[in-house]
Amino acid sequence: MATVAHCLQQVKSHLGELVSPQDIFQICRQLGHQWRQRLLDPAVTVQLFLLQLLAGVALEGLRHVAQIPASAQAICKAKARLPLKLWMELVRRSAVGSSAAAALWHGLTVCLVDGTSLMTPDTPAWAGHFGKAKNQRGTSRGYPMPKLLALLDLTGGWIAQVIALPCDRQEYTCLSRLFAAAAKMGARSLLLGDRGLVSFTHLALLMAAGLQACFRLPRGQVVRGRRHGTRRRLKRLGKQDLLVCWSAARRPRWMSQKRWEKLGLAQRQLTLRQISFRVCRTGFRTHWAWIVTTLLDPQEYPAQDLIELYSQRWQVEVYFRDLKQTLGMKQLAARTITGVRKEILAFVLLYNLVRRLMQQAAAQQNTTPDRISFIDALRALLWSSPGQPLPRLKINPLRLRPSPPRRLKNARHRFPQLKGTRQALTKPPYRVLL
């Protein structure tokens, strides 16, 4: 019979498929980290940290779960000794190890970029470093809420890189820092993003890095008619399909003048493709939306295929739900700035381990990884016996998800309170058409 004590062996085996203990020691040596030959070496400490997050136990009970004779104080000091760059390298390697089974769309590796928010303990250090969101119920009862800007794979769902930001800083100011990680996810990568992340500068940096892009356009940046100036129409490619030209209006505030002049963006022009489509929902008015992409060939990349691809961008919210709700990263426990950063990266590493288990189950059960139940894979990692073959995991049915109301019955932090029935406020599924 499987017990929680067997979970440490499961974590060791699955983590060893991506990063072996010898690799952890090698990374520590490259970073200049020194340690003594003891029970809690860097490899065992990493495994214990992941086991603590997976089993959801405190440090006092971790020694009983792992069956290791070490006190909570010793484990806490061992976690504090690990360098932050070690966790960053482990997350990078876990994403690279998972990218071998990536599914391609028209020969492209599709990546998602989006942001989410977390809660940390209400300490003066965290409140001054990350700040508190203004939409919480009461300033004294609020929590510091850092933002996370993440780069994910569309089909596999694993996370390649995360960046922690203050709550009042916009995600687009650090978007260019993810381009190098996106280029490593595949020979040809396509980046999907929302309308809050699109700009002339970001598209120019994307194309310079050898990446492709597909973003939703804000209404104010749409080219209509034969406009002149920084955005104008070149020619018509098909139904609701235009070839447009963008040029720089001014230097963005998040980029320095020296870098702006070095890249020569002021004199550069971009040839892009703008596609219009309708969002149809039963019982609601039809409204128009627009996407802009660097994929200019209408024969190789049809407009309808691009629209259907962008409609899958909402899958990133499911991945964030698995990370925050199922794994429990919604509210962190560490009380130091470095400790919280390590805890975020440890959650991401554990999330990638579960995603790798879902990939293996999808290959055995002849389905795609995004249809495997995340919580069922998490239970299999926690309760399966070491050395046993992977059990059959639950497959979620294909369905169009309705839009639930952004209201909660227990609305203490961000969302308004749900006073009626959720079924009455839930919107039906939508369809996208040219």
C-alpha positions as CSV (number, residue, x, y, z in Angstrom):
1,M,0.0,0.0,0.0
2,A,1.3,3.4,-0.9
3,T,1.9,5.9,1.8
4,V,3.0,9.5,1.9
5,A,6.5,8.4,3.0
6,H,6.9,6.8,-0.5
7,C,6.4,10.2,-2.0
8,L,10.0,11.2,-1.5
9,Q,11.1,8.3,-3.7
10,Q,8.6,9.4,-6.3
11,V,9.9,12.9,-6.2
12,K,13.5,11.6,-6.5
13,S,12.7,9.4,-9.5
14,H,10.7,12.0,-11.5
15,L,13.1,14.8,-10.6
16,G,16.0,12.6,-11.6
17,E,14.6,12.2,-15.1
18,L,15.1,16.0,-15.6
19,V,17.9,16.9,-13.2
20,S,20.0,14.2,-11.5
21,P,21.6,14.8,-8.0
22,Q,25.0,15.0,-9.8
23,D,23.6,17.8,-12.0
24,I,22.5,19.7,-8.9
25,F,25.9,19.4,-7.4
26,Q,27.5,20.5,-10.6
27,I,25.2,23.6,-10.8
28,C,26.1,24.5,-7.2
29,R,29.8,24.2,-8.0
30,Q,29.4,26.5,-11.1
31,L,27.6,29.0,-8.9
32,G,30.4,28.9,-6.3
33,H,28.2,27.4,-3.6
34,Q,30.0,25.4,-1.0
35,W,28.6,22.8,1.3
36,R,29.7,20.1,3.7
37,Q,29.1,16.4,3.3
38,R,26.0,16.1,5.5
39,L,22.5,14.6,5.5
40,L,20.9,17.7,4.1
41,D,23.0,18.2,1.0
42,P,21.7,20.4,-1.9
43,A,20.1,17.5,-3.8
44,V,18.2,16.2,-0.7
45,T,17.2,19.8,0.3
46,V,15.7,20.4,-3.1
47,Q,13.8,17.1,-2.9
48,L,12.5,17.9,0.6
49,F,11.3,21.3,-0.5
50,L,9.3,19.8,-3.4
51,L,7.9,17.1,-1.1
52,Q,6.8,19.8,1.4
53,L,4.9,21.6,-1.3
54,L,3.5,18.4,-2.7
55,A,2.3,16.9,0.5
56,G,1.2,20.3,2.0
57,V,2.9,19.7,5.4
58,A,4.7,22.1,7.7
59,L,8.5,21.8,8.4
60,E,7.7,20.2,11.8
61,G,5.9,17.3,10.1
62,L,8.2,17.0,7.1
63,R,10.7,14.8,8.9
64,H,7.9,12.3,9.6
65,V,6.7,12.3,6.0
66,A,10.2,11.9,4.5
67,Q,11.4,9.7,7.3
68,I,14.6,11.7,7.7
69,P,16.0,12.4,11.1
70,A,16.3,16.2,10.7
71,S,14.7,18.9,12.7
72,A,12.6,21.7,11.3
73,Q,15.3,24.2,12.1
74,A,17.9,22.2,10.2
75,I,15.7,21.9,7.1
76,C,14.9,25.6,7.2
77,K,18.6,26.5,7.4
78,A,19.4,24.1,4.6
79,K,16.7,25.7,2.4
80,A,18.1,29.2,3.1
81,R,21.6,28.1,2.2
82,L,20.6,27.1,-1.4
83,P,21.4,29.9,-3.9
84,L,18.5,31.5,-5.8
85,K,20.2,30.9,-9.1
86,L,20.1,27.2,-8.5
87,W,16.3,27.2,-8.5
88,M,16.3,29.4,-11.7
89,E,18.5,26.9,-13.4
90,L,16.4,23.9,-12.3
91,V,13.3,25.6,-13.7
92,R,15.0,26.3,-17.0
93,R,16.2,22.7,-17.3
94,S,12.8,21.2,-16.4
95,A,11.3,23.2,-19.2
96,V,14.0,22.2,-21.7
97,G,13.6,18.6,-20.7
98,S,9.9,18.7,-21.3
99,S,10.1,20.5,-24.6
100,A,11.1,17.4,-26.5
101,A,7.5,16.3,-26.7
102,A,6.1,19.7,-27.8
103,A,3.3,19.7,-30.3
104,L,3.8,21.9,-33.4
105,W,1.3,24.2,-35.1
106,H,2.1,24.6,-38.8
107,G,5.7,23.7,-37.8
108,L,5.8,26.3,-35.0
109,T,6.2,25.9,-31.3
110,V,3.4,27.9,-29.7
111,C,4.2,29.7,-26.5
112,L,1.9,31.7,-24.2
113,V,2.8,34.8,-22.2
114,D,0.6,36.3,-19.6
115,G,0.6,37.6,-16.0
116,T,-1.1,36.6,-12.8
117,S,-0.9,37.8,-9.2
118,L,-0.2,36.1,-5.8
119,M,-0.5,37.0,-2.1
120,T,2.3,37.0,0.4
121,P,2.4,37.5,4.2
122,D,1.5,41.0,5.3
123,T,5.0,42.1,6.5
124,P,6.4,45.6,6.2
125,A,9.3,44.3,4.0
126,W,6.9,42.8,1.4
127,A,4.4,45.7,1.6
128,G,7.3,48.1,0.7
129,H,8.8,45.9,-1.9
130,F,5.8,44.8,-3.9
131,G,3.0,47.0,-2.6
132,K,-0.7,46.3,-2.1
133,A,-3.4,46.3,-4.8
134,K,-5.9,49.1,-4.6
135,N,-8.9,46.8,-5.3
136,Q,-8.7,44.9,-2.1
137,R,-11.3,45.3,0.7
138,G,-9.7,47.7,3.0
139,T,-6.1,48.9,3.0
140,S,-5.2,47.6,6.4
141,R,-6.6,44.1,5.7
142,G,-5.0,43.8,2.3
143,Y,-2.0,41.6,1.4
144,P,1.1,42.4,-0.6
145,M,0.4,41.1,-4.1
146,P,3.3,40.6,-6.4
147,K,2.7,40.0,-10.1
148,L,4.1,37.0,-12.1
149,L,4.9,37.3,-15.8
150,A,5.2,33.8,-17.1
151,L,6.2,32.1,-20.4
152,L,4.4,28.8,-21.0
153,D,4.0,26.1,-23.6
154,L,0.5,26.0,-25.2
155,T,0.0,22.2,-25.4
156,G,2.3,20.9,-22.6
157,G,1.5,23.7,-20.2
158,W,5.0,23.8,-18.6
159,I,6.5,27.0,-17.5
160,A,9.9,28.1,-19.0
161,Q,10.5,31.3,-17.0
162,V,8.8,33.5,-14.5
163,I,9.5,37.1,-13.5
164,A,8.2,38.6,-10.2
165,L,7.1,42.3,-10.4
166,P,5.5,44.8,-8.0
167,C,1.8,45.1,-8.2
168,D,1.8,48.6,-9.7
169,R,4.3,47.7,-12.5
170,Q,2.9,46.7,-15.9
171,E,3.9,43.4,-17.4
172,Y,4.8,44.8,-20.8
173,T,7.8,46.6,-19.3
174,C,9.6,43.2,-18.7
175,L,8.1,41.3,-21.7
176,S,11.4,41.5,-23.7
177,R,13.2,39.6,-21.0
178,L,11.2,36.4,-22.0
179,F,12.2,36.5,-25.6
180,A,15.5,34.6,-25.1
181,A,13.7,31.8,-23.2
182,A,11.0,31.6,-25.9
183,A,13.7,31.2,-28.6
184,K,15.1,28.2,-26.7
185,M,11.7,26.4,-26.6
186,G,11.9,25.5,-30.3
187,A,13.6,26.1,-33.6
188,R,10.7,28.3,-34.6
189,S,8.5,29.7,-31.8
190,L,5.3,31.6,-32.0
191,L,4.3,33.9,-29.1
192,L,0.6,34.3,-28.2
193,G,-0.3,37.3,-26.0
194,D,-3.2,39.5,-25.0
195,R,-3.8,43.1,-26.1
196,G,-2.1,44.6,-23.1
197,L,1.3,43.3,-24.3
198,V,1.4,44.4,-27.9
199,S,3.4,47.4,-29.2
200,F,5.7,48.4,-32.0
201,T,8.8,48.0,-29.9
202,H,7.9,44.5,-28.7
203,L,7.1,43.3,-32.2
204,A,10.4,44.7,-33.5
205,L,12.4,43.0,-30.7
206,L,10.5,39.7,-31.3
207,M,11.3,39.7,-35.0
208,A,14.9,40.6,-34.3
209,A,15.1,37.6,-32.0
210,G,13.8,35.3,-34.8
211,L,10.4,34.8,-33.2
212,Q,6.9,35.0,-34.6
213,A,4.1,36.7,-32.8
214,C,0.3,36.8,-32.6
215,F,-1.3,39.3,-30.3
216,R,-4.7,40.8,-29.9
217,L,-5.0,44.4,-30.9
218,P,-6.5,47.2,-28.7
219,R,-9.3,49.0,-30.4
220,G,-7.2,52.2,-30.6
221,Q,-4.4,50.5,-32.6
222,V,-6.6,49.0,-35.4
223,V,-6.0,50.2,-38.9
224,R,-9.3,51.2,-40.6
225,G,-9.5,52.5,-44.1
226,R,-6.4,54.0,-45.7
227,R,-4.9,55.6,-42.6
228,H,-1.7,57.6,-42.8
229,G,0.9,58.1,-40.1
230,T,2.4,55.4,-38.0
231,R,-0.1,52.8,-39.0
232,R,-1.4,52.4,-42.5
233,R,-2.9,49.8,-44.8
234,L,-0.8,48.3,-47.6
235,K,-3.1,45.9,-49.3
236,R,-5.9,43.4,-48.8
237,L,-5.1,39.7,-48.5
238,G,-8.6,38.3,-48.1
239,K,-11.8,38.5,-46.2
240,Q,-11.1,40.7,-43.1
241,D,-7.4,40.1,-43.8
242,L,-5.1,43.1,-44.3
243,L,-1.4,43.7,-44.8
244,V,-0.4,46.8,-42.7
245,C,2.7,48.8,-42.0
246,W,3.7,50.1,-38.6
247,S,6.3,52.6,-37.7
248,A,7.6,54.0,-34.4
249,A,5.6,56.9,-32.9
250,R,7.9,57.5,-29.9
251,R,10.3,55.8,-27.6
252,P,8.5,53.9,-24.8
253,R,9.4,54.9,-21.2
254,W,10.5,51.5,-20.2
255,M,13.4,51.5,-22.8
256,S,16.4,53.7,-22.3
257,Q,17.4,56.3,-24.9
258,K,20.8,54.6,-25.5
259,R,19.2,51.3,-26.3
260,W,16.5,52.9,-28.5
261,E,19.2,54.6,-30.6
262,K,21.4,51.5,-30.7
263,L,18.6,49.3,-32.1
264,G,17.6,52.0,-34.6
265,L,13.9,51.5,-34.0
266,A,13.0,55.1,-34.8
267,Q,13.7,54.6,-38.6
268,R,12.4,51.0,-38.8
269,Q,9.1,50.0,-40.3
270,L,7.3,46.7,-39.7
271,T,5.1,44.8,-42.2
272,L,2.4,43.0,-40.3
273,R,-0.9,41.2,-40.9
274,Q,-4.1,42.4,-39.3
275,I,-7.1,40.0,-39.1
276,S,-10.6,41.0,-38.0
277,F,-13.1,38.5,-36.5
278,R,-16.4,38.3,-34.8
279,V,-17.1,37.0,-31.3
280,C,-20.6,35.4,-31.3
281,R,-22.3,34.4,-28.1
282,T,-25.9,33.3,-27.7
283,G,-28.1,36.0,-26.1
284,F,-25.4,38.7,-26.4
285,R,-24.5,41.2,-29.1
286,T,-21.8,40.2,-31.6
287,H,-18.7,42.3,-31.2
288,W,-15.5,42.6,-33.3
289,A,-12.0,41.8,-32.3
290,W,-8.6,42.1,-34.1
291,I,-5.3,40.2,-34.0
292,V,-2.0,41.3,-35.4
293,T,0.7,38.7,-36.5
294,T,4.1,38.5,-38.1
295,L,2.9,35.5,-40.2
296,L,2.3,37.2,-43.5
297,D,1.6,34.2,-45.9
298,P,-2.2,33.7,-46.1
299,Q,-1.7,30.4,-47.9
300,E,0.6,28.8,-45.4
301,Y,-1.2,30.4,-42.4
302,P,-4.9,30.9,-43.2
303,A,-6.8,33.5,-41.2
304,Q,-9.3,31.1,-39.8
305,D,-6.5,28.9,-38.4
306,L,-4.9,31.9,-36.7
307,I,-8.2,32.9,-35.2
308,E,-8.8,29.4,-33.8
309,L,-5.2,29.3,-32.5
310,Y,-5.7,32.6,-30.7
311,S,-9.0,31.4,-29.2
312,Q,-6.9,28.8,-27.3
313,R,-4.9,31.5,-25.5
314,W,-7.5,31.3,-22.7
315,Q,-5.9,27.9,-21.8
316,V,-3.3,29.9,-19.9
317,E,-5.9,30.7,-17.2
318,V,-6.4,27.0,-16.7
319,Y,-2.6,26.5,-16.3
320,F,-2.5,29.4,-13.7
321,R,-5.5,27.8,-11.9
322,D,-3.6,24.5,-11.6
323,L,-0.5,26.3,-10.3
324,K,-2.3,28.6,-7.8
325,Q,-5.4,26.7,-6.7
326,T,-4.5,23.0,-7.1
327,L,-0.8,23.3,-5.9
328,G,-1.6,26.0,-3.4
329,M,0.6,28.9,-4.7
330,K,-2.1,31.4,-4.3
331,Q,-0.8,32.6,-1.0
332,L,2.9,32.0,-0.1
333,A,4.3,31.3,3.3
334,A,7.9,32.6,3.3
335,R,8.6,35.8,5.2
336,T,11.8,37.0,3.5
337,I,12.1,38.4,0.0
338,T,14.7,35.8,-1.1
339,G,12.6,33.0,0.6
340,V,9.5,34.0,-1.3
341,R,11.4,34.0,-4.6
342,K,12.7,30.5,-3.9
343,E,9.2,29.3,-3.0
344,I,7.8,30.6,-6.3
345,L,10.5,28.8,-8.3
346,A,10.0,25.6,-6.2
347,F,6.3,25.7,-7.0
348,V,7.1,26.2,-10.7
349,L,9.6,23.3,-10.6
350,L,7.0,21.0,-9.0
351,Y,4.4,22.2,-11.5
352,N,6.7,21.2,-14.4
353,L,7.2,17.8,-12.8
354,V,3.5,17.1,-12.7
355,R,3.2,18.3,-16.3
356,R,5.9,15.8,-17.3
357,L,3.9,13.1,-15.6
358,M,0.9,14.2,-17.7
359,Q,3.0,14.0,-20.9
360,Q,3.9,10.4,-20.1
361,A,0.3,9.5,-19.3
362,A,-0.9,11.2,-22.6
363,A,1.6,9.2,-24.6
364,Q,0.3,5.9,-23.0
365,Q,-3.4,6.8,-23.4
366,N,-3.2,8.2,-26.9
367,T,-4.4,11.7,-26.1
368,T,-3.0,15.2,-25.7
369,P,-1.3,16.4,-22.4
370,D,-3.8,19.3,-22.0
371,R,-6.7,16.8,-21.6
372,I,-5.1,14.8,-18.8
373,S,-6.4,15.8,-15.4
374,F,-3.9,17.8,-13.5
375,I,-5.2,17.0,-10.0
376,D,-5.3,13.3,-10.9
377,A,-1.7,13.4,-12.0
378,L,-0.9,15.2,-8.7
379,R,-2.5,12.4,-6.8
380,A,-0.7,9.8,-8.7
381,L,2.6,11.5,-7.9
382,L,1.7,11.7,-4.2
383,W,0.2,8.3,-3.6
384,S,1.7,5.9,-6.2
385,S,4.1,3.2,-5.1
386,P,7.7,3.7,-6.2
387,G,8.8,1.4,-9.0
388,Q,5.2,0.7,-10.2
389,P,4.1,1.6,-13.7
390,L,2.2,4.8,-14.3
391,P,-1.5,4.3,-13.6
392,R,-4.2,5.4,-16.1
393,L,-5.1,9.0,-15.4
394,K,-8.4,10.7,-15.9
395,I,-9.0,12.3,-19.3
396,N,-11.1,15.5,-19.3
397,P,-13.8,15.6,-22.0
398,L,-13.6,18.1,-24.8
399,R,-16.0,20.9,-24.1
400,L,-16.6,24.6,-24.7
401,R,-16.1,26.3,-21.4
402,P,-18.7,29.0,-20.4
403,S,-17.5,32.2,-18.9
404,P,-18.2,32.2,-15.1
405,P,-18.9,35.5,-13.3
406,R,-15.9,37.2,-11.7
407,R,-17.6,37.0,-8.3
408,L,-17.0,34.9,-5.2
409,K,-19.2,33.9,-2.3
410,N,-16.3,34.4,0.0
411,A,-15.0,37.6,-1.6
412,R,-12.5,39.0,0.9
413,H,-9.7,40.2,-1.3
414,R,-10.3,41.2,-5.0
415,F,-13.6,40.2,-6.5
416,P,-17.1,41.4,-5.6
417,Q,-19.4,39.2,-3.7
418,L,-21.6,36.7,-5.5
419,K,-25.2,37.5,-4.2
420,G,-27.2,35.5,-6.7
421,T,-26.8,32.0,-8.2
422,R,-23.7,31.3,-10.3
423,Q,-25.7,29.6,-13.0
424,A,-27.8,32.7,-13.6
425,L,-24.7,34.9,-14.1
426,T,-22.7,32.4,-16.2
427,K,-22.3,33.3,-19.9
428,P,-22.7,30.6,-22.6
429,P,-19.7,29.6,-24.7
430,Y,-18.7,31.8,-27.6
431,R,-17.7,31.2,-31.2
432,V,-15.2,33.1,-33.3
433,L,-15.9,33.8,-37.0
434,L,-14.4,35.8,-39.8
